[in-house]
Amino acid sequence: MKRVIILTLRLLIFWMVFFAIQQTLFLLYNRAELKGIPFGHVMLSYYYAIGMNISTACYLMALPAIFLIAAIFIKKKSGLIYIIHTVNIILIIGYLLIALFDIGLYSVWGTKINSKAIAYIMFPKEAIISVKAVPYWAFIMIMVAEATAAIFVYKRYFRPGYVAKIKFLYKAIFSFVLLVILFVGMRGGLQKYPINRSWVYYSKYPVLNYASMNGFWNFMEIVMNPDIKENPYKYFSKEKAEAIVKKMHETTADSTKFILTTSRPNIVLILMESVSAENMASLNGIKGVMPGLDSLSKDGLLFTDFYANGFRTEQGIMSYITSFPAQPKTTIMRKIGKYYKLPNLTRTLGENGYSINYYYSGNLEFANTDAFLKYSGFTHIFDKDNYEWKRTTEWGAYDEELFACHLKEAEKDSQPFFSIIMTSTSHEEFDADVEKVFTSNSTADKYKNTVHYTDKCVSDYLKSAKSKPWYNNTIFIITADHAHKYPNDRSYNAPERHRIPLLFYGNVLKKELKGKENHRIGSQIDLAAMILAQLKIPYSTFTRSKNMFNVLSPEFAYYTFDNGFGIITPKQILVYDHNLGQVVYRKNKLSAAEDEEILNEGKAYLQVMFEEYIGFIN
């Protein structure tokens, strides 16, 4: 019996050491985010990881424990001992796959595996491409090396071997105690509620919280609880939350400033892939990355404080078309029945005489985009399969071909038309064969080169469009699907990580507005109200959308990340981490009352939005 107990304890120690090694690798790979953090605060991540690591170890030991109990009760044990050994080897490899994927995913998305990432499994090619910005061959080599070393150590010191004869009473006591200990360990102790992610959240630095969170535990939690049926963001009573949100959207009067010379222009919405505002010198960004847009802004209307509501393309498209903001943990585009309940900009335009078209050169089945676009009533949808593209990256044709496609096909469209052009060349992993304006081999410079290329394509497209008969009656709205951590390697929840360009450009823009800037704060969900107001089409059903051309409309932007939100107002910028239960960033020093009011607005907004999301038909 002593041998069996020692064997069990050894296996527990094996897993705990293994977890600590993986946590160290996570911190080392993301060491750039550790700059300025006290060493002691970093080391606390190992302390806060203990509870979840013990829970994970107990889960991993549960199945082998059942076979071990069976082995001590039957005479022929060799087969069961072999099964225990095989199961443990499989679990070692499985855990390593999740742990290494987490490391790479965090460096790209700022999060470990979540429901969005798991949904990508349906599209393995795109999933691989999404994380190609990480050195995956190095990860494969690390995986092989770690697996080999771990299996060797396991076989040498922890592999179950011969189990001697044990008295029945001892067998029964051992089996009962082992199962009870494993059950208590899995739930994290004898407290009322089982362990959850909040146990590992202790720091205002996200990298440390994610380092503490065991990837296997997180993965199993997501797999075992896939559907969000209850709102996790209940900060206030339903009535109070709704009252706060209603007040946030109150507009005293309609004083819309009309910026166009016509009420029925063609509209071309250009969504640049992954383009942050920090790429534009005219938005206080880096010089030389987007000289084209910097030049165009001198003849257009530039918005200086415009934000993406999320950080993935599907979130951006949903925000622009339905005015429903991005959600933490999940995404509404993948829930077909849910977005039927939302207002829809393209359907509204279609009902008002517009032909509506979508131009993209990649795979629209990814993220359920094709189904959403068809529901949205697009007349023509261009993607990788219904147009002849010549030069492509993993995500689609080079942007110059995409814009050439629009120049050719738009002539066939009845006017007025509404076109969305979604670029792809600046998508990670930023390996497109484009001009190397920035010469280092860093990921940031690769990113800037692809953005510089997209910028040139936009400028060249607009120059060519001037020769088209539809140009003089067209407003071009140039923005992005979302921003990116580059060019300045921003944290995934930082406000700068979500600020994007927004430029109105074209001959239908009133002359007195050309070269001007608009400093009102807004986000992607506001574009629907802005467009419809200019067309004098009612937009009351777009309850989330604020008309930024109405100087009396509220002024704020809101975005979400993996499990929290950021809120930007003229007075303050706050970032709130729900797991941590506290504000992790505030820009300005305000009174406690003012801070609390803005924070409560963010909380209420998240609560009401997610309650609506859950309530939509599945």
Secondary structure, DSSP 8 states (H G I E B T S, - for coil): -HHHHHHHHHHHHHHHHHHHHHHHHHHHHTGGGGTTS-HHHHHHHHHHHHHHHHHHHHHHHHHHHHHHHHHHHSS--HHHHHHHHHHHHHHHHHHHHHHHHHHHHHHHHSSSS-HHHHHGGGSHHHHHHHTTTS-HHHHHHHHHHHHHHHHHHIIIII---------HHHHHHHHHHHHHHHHHHHHTSSSSS---GGGG---SSHHHHHHHS-HHHHHHHHHHS-S--S-S---S-HHHHHHHHHHHT--S---B---BS-SS-EEEEEEETT--GGG-GGGT--TTS-HHHHHHGGGSEEEEEEE-SSSSHHHHHHHHHH-----SS--GGG-TTGGGGS--HHHHHHHTT-EEEEE--S-TTGGGHHHHHHHTT-SEEE-TTSS---SB-SSSB-HHHHHHHHHHHGGGS-SSEEEEEE--TTSTT-------SS-S-SHHHHHHHHHHHHHHHHHHHHHHHTTSTTGGGEEEEEEES---STTTT--TT-GGGTEEEEEEESTTB-GGGTTEEEEEEEEGGGHHHHHHHHTT---TT-TT---TTBTTS---EEEEETTEEEEE-SS-EEEEETTTTEEEEESS---HHHHHHHHHHHHHHHHHHHHHHHHS--
